[in-house]
Every structure is written in structure tokens, then in C-alpha cells.
């Protein structure tokens, strides 16, 4: 069975809501693929991408040694969901 046939079989078994999400995801991939193919084939300029990557890396950091994950999680949950109690 080919990959296409397996995919079609799986899609036929999926609930409608999942299909809508999957369709949106596939469309977004297709759009990005079209954007990428518009670039020249011999384009090797990655400076803009690398600069964006460096900006993202600048946000990365480490947590303090005394960081209490469970306490922070509980506080955030209480803050977010307190109105529902």
C-alpha cells in the first residue's frame, strides 16, 4: 500500500473536526512551500534567517537554582482559573 493510499485510509477514519485542523495545517505548509520555491535556486544568503535565529536565542536563559516549578505552576493555575471556582 502506498503512502498516499495509507493517508487516504487514515483520513477517511478521522472525525470531521480533526480533518478541519489537518486541512488548515496542510494549507499552511503548502503556502510556506510556495514562498520557499519563489526564492532563486542558487540563493545562499541566510543572513536574515540567522539574525532571526540569534534574536530567538537571546531570549533563552536558565532558571534560578531555587526555582520551584510546582509552586509556580500552581500559582499560575490559580491565577488563571480562580474565577471558575
PyMOL Python script that loads the backbone (N, CA, C, O; Angstrom):
from pymol import cmd

cmd.read_pdbstr("""\
ATOM      1  N   UNK A   1       0.859  -1.182   0.000  1.00  0.00           N
ATOM      2  CA  UNK A   1       0.000   0.000   0.000  1.00  0.00           C
ATOM      3  C   UNK A   1       0.899   1.238   0.000  1.00  0.00           C
ATOM      4  O   UNK A   1       1.830   1.338   0.800  1.00  0.00           O
ATOM      5  N   UNK A   2       0.620   2.157  -0.882  1.00  0.00           N
ATOM      6  CA  UNK A   2       1.445   3.365  -0.998  1.00  0.00           C
ATOM      7  C   UNK A   2       1.153   4.324   0.150  1.00  0.00           C
ATOM      8  O   UNK A   2       0.154   4.179   0.854  1.00  0.00           O
ATOM      9  N   UNK A   3       2.011   5.277   0.324  1.00  0.00           N
ATOM     10  CA  UNK A   3       1.825   6.297   1.361  1.00  0.00           C
ATOM     11  C   UNK A   3       0.541   7.076   1.117  1.00  0.00           C
ATOM     12  O   UNK A   3      -0.180   7.397   2.062  1.00  0.00           O
ATOM     13  N   UNK A   4       0.255   7.378  -0.128  1.00  0.00           N
ATOM     14  CA  UNK A   4      -0.972   8.095  -0.461  1.00  0.00           C
ATOM     15  C   UNK A   4      -2.196   7.279  -0.064  1.00  0.00           C
ATOM     16  O   UNK A   4      -3.143   7.816   0.511  1.00  0.00           O
ATOM     17  N   UNK A   5      -2.181   6.005  -0.364  1.00  0.00           N
ATOM     18  CA  UNK A   5      -3.309   5.138  -0.018  1.00  0.00           C
ATOM     19  C   UNK A   5      -3.476   5.026   1.495  1.00  0.00           C
ATOM     20  O   UNK A   5      -4.599   5.046   1.999  1.00  0.00           O
ATOM     21  N   UNK A   6      -2.377   4.909   2.213  1.00  0.00           N
ATOM     22  CA  UNK A   6      -2.430   4.849   3.679  1.00  0.00           C
ATOM     23  C   UNK A   6      -2.997   6.146   4.243  1.00  0.00           C
ATOM     24  O   UNK A   6      -3.802   6.129   5.175  1.00  0.00           O
ATOM     25  N   UNK A   7      -2.575   7.256   3.680  1.00  0.00           N
ATOM     26  CA  UNK A   7      -3.047   8.565   4.147  1.00  0.00           C
ATOM     27  C   UNK A   7      -4.537   8.721   3.892  1.00  0.00           C
ATOM     28  O   UNK A   7      -5.267   9.179   4.771  1.00  0.00           O
ATOM     29  N   UNK A   8      -4.995   8.353   2.721  1.00  0.00           N
ATOM     30  CA  UNK A   8      -6.418   8.447   2.389  1.00  0.00           C
ATOM     31  C   UNK A   8      -7.235   7.560   3.326  1.00  0.00           C
ATOM     32  O   UNK A   8      -8.299   7.961   3.797  1.00  0.00           O
ATOM     33  N   UNK A   9      -6.739   6.366   3.592  1.00  0.00           N
ATOM     34  CA  UNK A   9      -7.424   5.456   4.505  1.00  0.00           C
ATOM     35  C   UNK A   9      -7.542   6.075   5.901  1.00  0.00           C
ATOM     36  O   UNK A   9      -8.598   6.006   6.531  1.00  0.00           O
ATOM     37  N   UNK A  10      -6.472   6.667   6.366  1.00  0.00           N
ATOM     38  CA  UNK A  10      -6.474   7.317   7.672  1.00  0.00           C
ATOM     39  C   UNK A  10      -7.418   8.515   7.699  1.00  0.00           C
ATOM     40  O   UNK A  10      -8.153   8.707   8.667  1.00  0.00           O
ATOM     41  N   UNK A  11      -7.400   9.313   6.647  1.00  0.00           N
ATOM     42  CA  UNK A  11      -8.280  10.481   6.569  1.00  0.00           C
ATOM     43  C   UNK A  11      -9.752  10.084   6.592  1.00  0.00           C
ATOM     44  O   UNK A  11     -10.577  10.789   7.174  1.00  0.00           O
ATOM     45  N   UNK A  12     -10.080   8.973   5.971  1.00  0.00           N
ATOM     46  CA  UNK A  12     -11.464   8.522   5.941  1.00  0.00           C
ATOM     47  C   UNK A  12     -11.950   8.101   7.322  1.00  0.00           C
ATOM     48  O   UNK A  12     -13.152   8.116   7.587  1.00  0.00           O
ATOM     49  N   UNK A  13     -11.028   7.727   8.202  1.00  0.00           N
ATOM     50  CA  UNK A  13     -11.386   7.290   9.551  1.00  0.00           C
ATOM     51  C   UNK A  13     -11.413   8.433  10.565  1.00  0.00           C
ATOM     52  O   UNK A  13     -11.927   8.270  11.671  1.00  0.00           O
ATOM     53  N   UNK A  14     -10.860   9.589  10.191  1.00  0.00           N
ATOM     54  CA  UNK A  14     -10.749  10.701  11.128  1.00  0.00           C
ATOM     55  C   UNK A  14     -12.069  11.440  11.292  1.00  0.00           C
ATOM     56  O   UNK A  14     -12.853  11.543  10.348  1.00  0.00           O
ATOM     57  N   UNK A  15     -12.316  11.966  12.519  1.00  0.00           N
ATOM     58  CA  UNK A  15     -13.511  12.796  12.720  1.00  0.00           C
ATOM     59  C   UNK A  15     -13.395  14.119  11.960  1.00  0.00           C
ATOM     60  O   UNK A  15     -12.294  14.587  11.671  1.00  0.00           O
ATOM     61  N   UNK A  16     -14.530  14.702  11.646  1.00  0.00           N
ATOM     62  CA  UNK A  16     -14.575  15.923  10.829  1.00  0.00           C
ATOM     63  C   UNK A  16     -13.757  17.063  11.441  1.00  0.00           C
ATOM     64  O   UNK A  16     -13.054  17.773  10.723  1.00  0.00           O
ATOM     65  N   UNK A  17     -13.846  17.242  12.760  1.00  0.00           N
ATOM     66  CA  UNK A  17     -13.111  18.339  13.408  1.00  0.00           C
ATOM     67  C   UNK A  17     -11.600  18.176  13.231  1.00  0.00           C
ATOM     68  O   UNK A  17     -10.890  19.152  12.989  1.00  0.00           O
ATOM     69  N   UNK A  18     -11.122  16.954  13.352  1.00  0.00           N
ATOM     70  CA  UNK A  18      -9.699  16.700  13.145  1.00  0.00           C
ATOM     71  C   UNK A  18      -9.303  16.965  11.701  1.00  0.00           C
ATOM     72  O   UNK A  18      -8.210  17.460  11.427  1.00  0.00           O
ATOM     73  N   UNK A  19     -10.191  16.636  10.790  1.00  0.00           N
ATOM     74  CA  UNK A  19      -9.910  16.876   9.375  1.00  0.00           C
ATOM     75  C   UNK A  19      -9.771  18.363   9.082  1.00  0.00           C
ATOM     76  O   UNK A  19      -8.913  18.769   8.298  1.00  0.00           O
ATOM     77  N   UNK A  20     -10.622  19.179   9.716  1.00  0.00           N
ATOM     78  CA  UNK A  20     -10.536  20.626   9.504  1.00  0.00           C
ATOM     79  C   UNK A  20      -9.194  21.167   9.994  1.00  0.00           C
ATOM     80  O   UNK A  20      -8.566  21.984   9.319  1.00  0.00           O
ATOM     81  N   UNK A  21      -8.758  20.714  11.163  1.00  0.00           N
ATOM     82  CA  UNK A  21      -7.465  21.148  11.701  1.00  0.00           C
ATOM     83  C   UNK A  21      -6.325  20.698  10.806  1.00  0.00           C
ATOM     84  O   UNK A  21      -5.394  21.455  10.529  1.00  0.00           O
ATOM     85  N   UNK A  22      -6.415  19.459  10.361  1.00  0.00           N
ATOM     86  CA  UNK A  22      -5.382  18.925   9.476  1.00  0.00           C
ATOM     87  C   UNK A  22      -5.346  19.686   8.152  1.00  0.00           C
ATOM     88  O   UNK A  22      -4.272  19.984   7.630  1.00  0.00           O
ATOM     89  N   UNK A  23      -6.514  19.994   7.618  1.00  0.00           N
ATOM     90  CA  UNK A  23      -6.593  20.750   6.366  1.00  0.00           C
ATOM     91  C   UNK A  23      -5.928  22.121   6.517  1.00  0.00           C
ATOM     92  O   UNK A  23      -5.160  22.540   5.651  1.00  0.00           O
ATOM     93  N   UNK A  24      -6.225  22.815   7.617  1.00  0.00           N
ATOM     94  CA  UNK A  24      -5.595  24.121   7.868  1.00  0.00           C
ATOM     95  C   UNK A  24      -4.082  23.990   7.957  1.00  0.00           C
ATOM     96  O   UNK A  24      -3.343  24.820   7.427  1.00  0.00           O
ATOM     97  N   UNK A  25      -3.629  22.940   8.633  1.00  0.00           N
ATOM     98  CA  UNK A  25      -2.190  22.712   8.764  1.00  0.00           C
ATOM     99  C   UNK A  25      -1.537  22.463   7.404  1.00  0.00           C
ATOM    100  O   UNK A  25      -0.488  23.028   7.096  1.00  0.00           O
ATOM    101  N   UNK A  26      -2.162  21.622   6.608  1.00  0.00           N
ATOM    102  CA  UNK A  26      -1.616  21.314   5.280  1.00  0.00           C
ATOM    103  C   UNK A  26      -1.577  22.571   4.411  1.00  0.00           C
ATOM    104  O   UNK A  26      -0.611  22.808   3.686  1.00  0.00           O
ATOM    105  N   UNK A  27      -2.641  23.373   4.495  1.00  0.00           N
ATOM    106  CA  UNK A  27      -2.654  24.632   3.730  1.00  0.00           C
ATOM    107  C   UNK A  27      -1.505  25.536   4.154  1.00  0.00           C
ATOM    108  O   UNK A  27      -0.859  26.156   3.309  1.00  0.00           O
ATOM    109  N   UNK A  28      -1.246  25.617   5.448  1.00  0.00           N
ATOM    110  CA  UNK A  28      -0.161  26.484   5.910  1.00  0.00           C
ATOM    111  C   UNK A  28       1.192  25.979   5.422  1.00  0.00           C
ATOM    112  O   UNK A  28       2.066  26.775   5.078  1.00  0.00           O
ATOM    113  N   UNK A  29       1.365  24.676   5.391  1.00  0.00           N
ATOM    114  CA  UNK A  29       2.614  24.106   4.867  1.00  0.00           C
ATOM    115  C   UNK A  29       2.737  24.403   3.383  1.00  0.00           C
ATOM    116  O   UNK A  29       3.809  24.776   2.908  1.00  0.00           O
ATOM    117  N   UNK A  30       1.658  24.241   2.659  1.00  0.00           N
ATOM    118  CA  UNK A  30       1.667  24.463   1.219  1.00  0.00           C
ATOM    119  C   UNK A  30       2.013  25.913   0.902  1.00  0.00           C
ATOM    120  O   UNK A  30       2.776  26.186  -0.024  1.00  0.00           O
ATOM    121  N   UNK A  31       1.448  26.846   1.676  1.00  0.00           N
ATOM    122  CA  UNK A  31       1.732  28.268   1.477  1.00  0.00           C
ATOM    123  C   UNK A  31       3.212  28.539   1.697  1.00  0.00           C
ATOM    124  O   UNK A  31       3.843  29.235   0.901  1.00  0.00           O
ATOM    125  N   UNK A  32       3.779  27.983   2.792  1.00  0.00           N
ATOM    126  CA  UNK A  32       5.195  28.188   3.071  1.00  0.00           C
ATOM    127  C   UNK A  32       6.070  27.551   2.002  1.00  0.00           C
ATOM    128  O   UNK A  32       7.130  28.082   1.671  1.00  0.00           O
ATOM    129  N   UNK A  33       5.642  26.430   1.466  1.00  0.00           N
ATOM    130  CA  UNK A  33       6.399  25.776   0.410  1.00  0.00           C
ATOM    131  C   UNK A  33       6.424  26.649  -0.837  1.00  0.00           C
ATOM    132  O   UNK A  33       7.457  26.765  -1.496  1.00  0.00           O
ATOM    133  N   UNK A  34       5.288  27.263  -1.165  1.00  0.00           N
ATOM    134  CA  UNK A  34       5.236  28.145  -2.324  1.00  0.00           C
ATOM    135  C   UNK A  34       6.150  29.343  -2.142  1.00  0.00           C
ATOM    136  O   UNK A  34       6.809  29.774  -3.088  1.00  0.00           O
ATOM    137  N   UNK A  35       6.193  29.884  -0.926  1.00  0.00           N
ATOM    138  CA  UNK A  35       7.057  31.030  -0.648  1.00  0.00           C
ATOM    139  C   UNK A  35       8.516  30.634  -0.827  1.00  0.00           C
ATOM    140  O   UNK A  35       9.310  31.390  -1.387  1.00  0.00           O
ATOM    141  N   UNK A  36       8.863  29.443  -0.348  1.00  0.00           N
ATOM    142  CA  UNK A  36      10.249  28.991  -0.466  1.00  0.00           C
ATOM    143  C   UNK A  36      10.639  28.775  -1.924  1.00  0.00           C
ATOM    144  O   UNK A  36      11.768  29.071  -2.316  1.00  0.00           O
ATOM    145  N   UNK A  37       9.721  28.265  -2.717  1.00  0.00           N
ATOM    146  CA  UNK A  37      10.071  27.976  -4.101  1.00  0.00           C
ATOM    147  C   UNK A  37      10.207  29.238  -4.937  1.00  0.00           C
ATOM    148  O   UNK A  37      10.771  29.201  -6.031  1.00  0.00           O
ATOM    149  N   UNK A  38       9.697  30.355  -4.432  1.00  0.00           N
ATOM    150  CA  UNK A  38       9.830  31.606  -5.176  1.00  0.00           C
ATOM    151  C   UNK A  38      11.255  32.167  -5.086  1.00  0.00           C
ATOM    152  O   UNK A  38      11.640  33.013  -5.893  1.00  0.00           O
ATOM    153  N   UNK A  39      12.032  31.701  -4.110  1.00  0.00           N
ATOM    154  CA  UNK A  39      13.404  32.172  -3.975  1.00  0.00           C
ATOM    155  C   UNK A  39      14.257  31.588  -5.093  1.00  0.00           C
ATOM    156  O   UNK A  39      13.981  30.489  -5.575  1.00  0.00           O
ATOM    157  N   UNK A  40      15.273  32.302  -5.501  1.00  0.00           N
ATOM    158  CA  UNK A  40      16.164  31.762  -6.530  1.00  0.00           C
ATOM    159  C   UNK A  40      16.807  30.456  -6.059  1.00  0.00           C
ATOM    160  O   UNK A  40      17.136  30.296  -4.883  1.00  0.00           O
ATOM    161  N   UNK A  41      16.974  29.547  -6.985  1.00  0.00           N
ATOM    162  CA  UNK A  41      17.524  28.237  -6.654  1.00  0.00           C
ATOM    163  C   UNK A  41      18.944  28.352  -6.112  1.00  0.00           C
ATOM    164  O   UNK A  41      19.320  27.607  -5.207  1.00  0.00           O
ATOM    165  N   UNK A  42      19.730  29.269  -6.647  1.00  0.00           N
ATOM    166  CA  UNK A  42      21.124  29.392  -6.229  1.00  0.00           C
ATOM    167  C   UNK A  42      21.298  30.369  -5.068  1.00  0.00           C
ATOM    168  O   UNK A  42      22.422  30.782  -4.779  1.00  0.00           O
ATOM    169  N   UNK A  43      20.223  30.743  -4.406  1.00  0.00           N
ATOM    170  CA  UNK A  43      20.293  31.677  -3.287  1.00  0.00           C
ATOM    171  C   UNK A  43      20.910  30.993  -2.073  1.00  0.00           C
ATOM    172  O   UNK A  43      20.407  29.974  -1.601  1.00  0.00           O
ATOM    173  N   UNK A  44      22.014  31.570  -1.569  1.00  0.00           N
ATOM    174  CA  UNK A  44      22.664  31.020  -0.388  1.00  0.00           C
ATOM    175  C   UNK A  44      22.731  32.045   0.733  1.00  0.00           C
ATOM    176  O   UNK A  44      23.415  31.810   1.730  1.00  0.00           O
ATOM    177  N   UNK A  45      22.044  33.169   0.603  1.00  0.00           N
ATOM    178  CA  UNK A  45      22.063  34.207   1.614  1.00  0.00           C
ATOM    179  C   UNK A  45      21.122  33.818   2.759  1.00  0.00           C
ATOM    180  O   UNK A  45      19.900  33.882   2.630  1.00  0.00           O
ATOM    181  N   UNK A  46      21.710  33.424   3.854  1.00  0.00           N
ATOM    182  CA  UNK A  46      20.925  33.030   5.024  1.00  0.00           C
ATOM    183  C   UNK A  46      21.106  34.019   6.162  1.00  0.00           C
ATOM    184  O   UNK A  46      20.718  33.726   7.293  1.00  0.00           O
ATOM    185  N   UNK A  47      21.680  35.175   5.895  1.00  0.00           N
ATOM    186  CA  UNK A  47      21.988  36.121   6.964  1.00  0.00           C
ATOM    187  C   UNK A  47      20.735  36.590   7.696  1.00  0.00           C
ATOM    188  O   UNK A  47      20.751  36.724   8.919  1.00  0.00           O
ATOM    189  N   UNK A  48      19.654  36.841   6.967  1.00  0.00           N
ATOM    190  CA  UNK A  48      18.424  37.302   7.615  1.00  0.00           C
ATOM    191  C   UNK A  48      17.859  36.209   8.526  1.00  0.00           C
ATOM    192  O   UNK A  48      17.419  36.490   9.641  1.00  0.00           O
ATOM    193  N   UNK A  49      17.873  34.976   8.052  1.00  0.00           N
ATOM    194  CA  UNK A  49      17.392  33.863   8.866  1.00  0.00           C
ATOM    195  C   UNK A  49      18.255  33.672  10.098  1.00  0.00           C
ATOM    196  O   UNK A  49      17.743  33.453  11.196  1.00  0.00           O
ATOM    197  N   UNK A  50      19.555  33.756   9.916  1.00  0.00           N
ATOM    198  CA  UNK A  50      20.461  33.576  11.045  1.00  0.00           C
ATOM    199  C   UNK A  50      20.304  34.699  12.066  1.00  0.00           C
ATOM    200  O   UNK A  50      20.411  34.462  13.269  1.00  0.00           O
ATOM    201  N   UNK A  51      20.054  35.896  11.606  1.00  0.00           N
ATOM    202  CA  UNK A  51      19.845  37.014  12.530  1.00  0.00           C
ATOM    203  C   UNK A  51      18.579  36.779  13.347  1.00  0.00           C
ATOM    204  O   UNK A  51      18.558  37.029  14.552  1.00  0.00           O
ATOM    205  N   UNK A  52      17.539  36.305  12.699  1.00  0.00           N
ATOM    206  CA  UNK A  52      16.315  35.968  13.417  1.00  0.00           C
ATOM    207  C   UNK A  52      16.555  34.871  14.441  1.00  0.00           C
ATOM    208  O   UNK A  52      16.021  34.919  15.549  1.00  0.00           O
ATOM    209  N   UNK A  53      17.353  33.888  14.070  1.00  0.00           N
ATOM    210  CA  UNK A  53      17.694  32.803  14.989  1.00  0.00           C
ATOM    211  C   UNK A  53      18.471  33.340  16.190  1.00  0.00           C
ATOM    212  O   UNK A  53      18.231  32.919  17.322  1.00  0.00           O
ATOM    213  N   UNK A  54      19.391  34.259  15.952  1.00  0.00           N
ATOM    214  CA  UNK A  54      20.167  34.854  17.056  1.00  0.00           C
ATOM    215  C   UNK A  54      19.252  35.626  18.011  1.00  0.00           C
ATOM    216  O   UNK A  54      19.439  35.591  19.227  1.00  0.00           O
ATOM    217  N   UNK A  55      18.269  36.318  17.448  1.00  0.00           N
ATOM    218  CA  UNK A  55      17.315  37.049  18.292  1.00  0.00           C
ATOM    219  C   UNK A  55      16.557  36.067  19.177  1.00  0.00           C
ATOM    220  O   UNK A  55      16.389  36.305  20.373  1.00  0.00           O
ATOM    221  N   UNK A  56      16.100  34.962  18.591  1.00  0.00           N
ATOM    222  CA  UNK A  56      15.402  33.957  19.383  1.00  0.00           C
ATOM    223  C   UNK A  56      16.302  33.376  20.467  1.00  0.00           C
ATOM    224  O   UNK A  56      15.858  33.153  21.594  1.00  0.00           O
ATOM    225  N   UNK A  57      17.555  33.132  20.131  1.00  0.00           N
ATOM    226  CA  UNK A  57      18.486  32.596  21.113  1.00  0.00           C
ATOM    227  C   UNK A  57      18.715  33.570  22.259  1.00  0.00           C
ATOM    228  O   UNK A  57      18.970  33.150  23.388  1.00  0.00           O
ATOM    229  N   UNK A  58      18.626  34.865  21.981  1.00  0.00           N
ATOM    230  CA  UNK A  58      18.860  35.843  23.034  1.00  0.00           C
ATOM    231  C   UNK A  58      17.785  35.774  24.120  1.00  0.00           C
ATOM    232  O   UNK A  58      18.012  36.221  25.244  1.00  0.00           O
ATOM    233  N   UNK A  59      16.623  35.220  23.794  1.00  0.00           N
ATOM    234  CA  UNK A  59      15.564  35.072  24.785  1.00  0.00           C
ATOM    235  C   UNK A  59      15.789  33.844  25.678  1.00  0.00           C
ATOM    236  O   UNK A  59      15.203  33.744  26.756  1.00  0.00           O
ATOM    237  N   UNK A  60      16.614  32.941  25.239  1.00  0.00           N
ATOM    238  CA  UNK A  60      16.851  31.724  26.009  1.00  0.00           C
ATOM    239  C   UNK A  60      17.670  32.055  27.248  1.00  0.00           C
ATOM    240  O   UNK A  60      18.537  32.929  27.233  1.00  0.00           O
ATOM    241  N   UNK A  61      17.375  31.349  28.294  1.00  0.00           N
ATOM    242  CA  UNK A  61      18.111  31.565  29.537  1.00  0.00           C
ATOM    243  C   UNK A  61      17.947  30.365  30.440  1.00  0.00           C
ATOM    244  O   UNK A  61      17.328  29.364  30.080  1.00  0.00           O
ATOM    245  N   UNK A  62      18.506  30.491  31.599  1.00  0.00           N
ATOM    246  CA  UNK A  62      18.386  29.416  32.567  1.00  0.00           C
ATOM    247  C   UNK A  62      17.576  29.904  33.754  1.00  0.00           C
ATOM    248  O   UNK A  62      17.551  31.097  34.058  1.00  0.00           O
ATOM    249  N   UNK A  63      16.931  28.990  34.403  1.00  0.00           N
ATOM    250  CA  UNK A  63      16.140  29.316  35.579  1.00  0.00           C
ATOM    251  C   UNK A  63      17.046  29.372  36.805  1.00  0.00           C
ATOM    252  O   UNK A  63      18.078  28.702  36.849  1.00  0.00           O
ATOM    253  N   UNK A  64      16.665  30.164  37.793  1.00  0.00           N
ATOM    254  CA  UNK A  64      17.457  30.198  39.023  1.00  0.00           C
ATOM    255  C   UNK A  64      17.475  28.819  39.684  1.00  0.00           C
ATOM    256  O   UNK A  64      16.566  28.014  39.482  1.00  0.00           O
ATOM    257  N   UNK A  65      18.508  28.558  40.469  1.00  0.00           N
ATOM    258  CA  UNK A  65      18.661  27.259  41.122  1.00  0.00           C
ATOM    259  C   UNK A  65      17.510  26.973  42.080  1.00  0.00           C
ATOM    260  O   UNK A  65      17.141  25.816  42.281  1.00  0.00           O
ATOM    261  N   UNK A  66      16.943  28.022  42.669  1.00  0.00           N
ATOM    262  CA  UNK A  66      15.865  27.821  43.644  1.00  0.00           C
ATOM    263  C   UNK A  66      14.469  27.890  43.018  1.00  0.00           C
ATOM    264  O   UNK A  66      13.484  28.035  43.741  1.00  0.00           O
ATOM    265  N   UNK A  67      14.368  27.790  41.711  1.00  0.00           N
ATOM    266  CA  UNK A  67      13.079  27.858  41.023  1.00  0.00           C
ATOM    267  C   UNK A  67      12.241  26.636  41.371  1.00  0.00           C
ATOM    268  O   UNK A  67      12.680  25.499  41.193  1.00  0.00           O
ATOM    269  N   UNK A  68      11.031  26.878  41.869  1.00  0.00           N
ATOM    270  CA  UNK A  68      10.117  25.796  42.248  1.00  0.00           C
ATOM    271  C   UNK A  68       9.031  25.684  41.185  1.00  0.00           C
ATOM    272  O   UNK A  68       8.057  26.436  41.189  1.00  0.00           O
ATOM    273  N   UNK A  69       9.214  24.752  40.294  1.00  0.00           N
ATOM    274  CA  UNK A  69       8.303  24.574  39.169  1.00  0.00           C
ATOM    275  C   UNK A  69       6.879  24.310  39.632  1.00  0.00           C
ATOM    276  O   UNK A  69       5.937  24.922  39.129  1.00  0.00           O
ATOM    277  N   UNK A  70       6.715  23.397  40.596  1.00  0.00           N
ATOM    278  CA  UNK A  70       5.369  23.032  41.050  1.00  0.00           C
ATOM    279  C   UNK A  70       4.658  24.214  41.688  1.00  0.00           C
ATOM    280  O   UNK A  70       3.461  24.408  41.475  1.00  0.00           O
ATOM    281  N   UNK A  71       5.381  25.004  42.467  1.00  0.00           N
ATOM    282  CA  UNK A  71       4.786  26.179  43.112  1.00  0.00           C
ATOM    283  C   UNK A  71       4.350  27.204  42.053  1.00  0.00           C
ATOM    284  O   UNK A  71       3.238  27.730  42.110  1.00  0.00           O
ATOM    285  N   UNK A  72       5.230  27.478  41.099  1.00  0.00           N
ATOM    286  CA  UNK A  72       4.908  28.426  40.027  1.00  0.00           C
ATOM    287  C   UNK A  72       3.716  27.953  39.205  1.00  0.00           C
ATOM    288  O   UNK A  72       2.839  28.744  38.855  1.00  0.00           O
ATOM    289  N   UNK A  73       3.691  26.669  38.901  1.00  0.00           N
ATOM    290  CA  UNK A  73       2.590  26.107  38.125  1.00  0.00           C
ATOM    291  C   UNK A  73       1.276  26.265  38.886  1.00  0.00           C
ATOM    292  O   UNK A  73       0.268  26.674  38.309  1.00  0.00           O
ATOM    293  N   UNK A  74       1.285  25.947  40.162  1.00  0.00           N
ATOM    294  CA  UNK A  74       0.070  26.067  40.967  1.00  0.00           C
ATOM    295  C   UNK A  74      -0.398  27.521  41.050  1.00  0.00           C
ATOM    296  O   UNK A  74      -1.596  27.789  40.959  1.00  0.00           O
ATOM    297  N   UNK A  75       0.523  28.450  41.219  1.00  0.00           N
ATOM    298  CA  UNK A  75       0.164  29.872  41.275  1.00  0.00           C
ATOM    299  C   UNK A  75      -0.448  30.349  39.962  1.00  0.00           C
ATOM    300  O   UNK A  75      -1.436  31.083  39.963  1.00  0.00           O
ATOM    301  N   UNK A  76       0.135  29.936  38.852  1.00  0.00           N
ATOM    302  CA  UNK A  76      -0.387  30.341  37.548  1.00  0.00           C
ATOM    303  C   UNK A  76      -1.757  29.724  37.282  1.00  0.00           C
ATOM    304  O   UNK A  76      -2.641  30.371  36.720  1.00  0.00           O
ATOM    305  N   UNK A  77      -1.924  28.470  37.690  1.00  0.00           N
ATOM    306  CA  UNK A  77      -3.232  27.837  37.519  1.00  0.00           C
ATOM    307  C   UNK A  77      -4.286  28.549  38.353  1.00  0.00           C
ATOM    308  O   UNK A  77      -5.398  28.795  37.887  1.00  0.00           O
ATOM    309  N   UNK A  78      -3.927  28.877  39.586  1.00  0.00           N
ATOM    310  CA  UNK A  78      -4.882  29.562  40.450  1.00  0.00           C
ATOM    311  C   UNK A  78      -5.232  30.937  39.888  1.00  0.00           C
ATOM    312  O   UNK A  78      -6.393  31.346  39.902  1.00  0.00           O
ATOM    313  N   UNK A  79      -4.232  31.637  39.401  1.00  0.00           N
ATOM    314  CA  UNK A  79      -4.467  32.963  38.812  1.00  0.00           C
ATOM    315  C   UNK A  79      -5.384  32.866  37.592  1.00  0.00           C
ATOM    316  O   UNK A  79      -6.290  33.681  37.415  1.00  0.00           O
ATOM    317  N   UNK A  80      -5.140  31.882  36.775  1.00  0.00           N
ATOM    318  CA  UNK A  80      -5.895  31.744  35.538  1.00  0.00           C
ATOM    319  C   UNK A  80      -7.312  31.211  35.765  1.00  0.00           C
ATOM    320  O   UNK A  80      -8.267  31.682  35.146  1.00  0.00           O
ATOM    321  N   UNK A  81      -7.438  30.227  36.656  1.00  0.00           N
ATOM    322  CA  UNK A  81      -8.722  29.545  36.799  1.00  0.00           C
ATOM    323  C   UNK A  81      -9.476  29.902  38.071  1.00  0.00           C
ATOM    324  O   UNK A  81     -10.512  29.295  38.340  1.00  0.00           O
ATOM    325  N   UNK A  82      -9.007  30.857  38.864  1.00  0.00           N
ATOM    326  CA  UNK A  82      -9.659  31.201  40.130  1.00  0.00           C
ATOM    327  C   UNK A  82     -11.097  31.665  39.917  1.00  0.00           C
ATOM    328  O   UNK A  82     -11.953  31.403  40.763  1.00  0.00           O
ATOM    329  N   UNK A  83     -11.372  32.320  38.855  1.00  0.00           N
ATOM    330  CA  UNK A  83     -12.717  32.831  38.607  1.00  0.00           C
ATOM    331  C   UNK A  83     -13.729  31.724  38.355  1.00  0.00           C
ATOM    332  O   UNK A  83     -14.933  31.960  38.451  1.00  0.00           O
ATOM    333  N   UNK A  84     -13.266  30.523  38.033  1.00  0.00           N
ATOM    334  CA  UNK A  84     -14.168  29.410  37.764  1.00  0.00           C
ATOM    335  C   UNK A  84     -14.508  28.613  39.015  1.00  0.00           C
ATOM    336  O   UNK A  84     -15.384  27.749  38.976  1.00  0.00           O
ATOM    337  N   UNK A  85     -13.825  28.889  40.126  1.00  0.00           N
ATOM    338  CA  UNK A  85     -14.081  28.143  41.370  1.00  0.00           C
ATOM    339  C   UNK A  85     -15.201  28.752  42.155  1.00  0.00           C
ATOM    340  O   UNK A  85     -15.547  28.253  43.225  1.00  0.00           O
TER     341      UNK A  85
END
""", "prot")
cmd.dss("prot")
cmd.show_as("cartoon", "prot")
cmd.util.cbc("prot")
cmd.orient("prot")
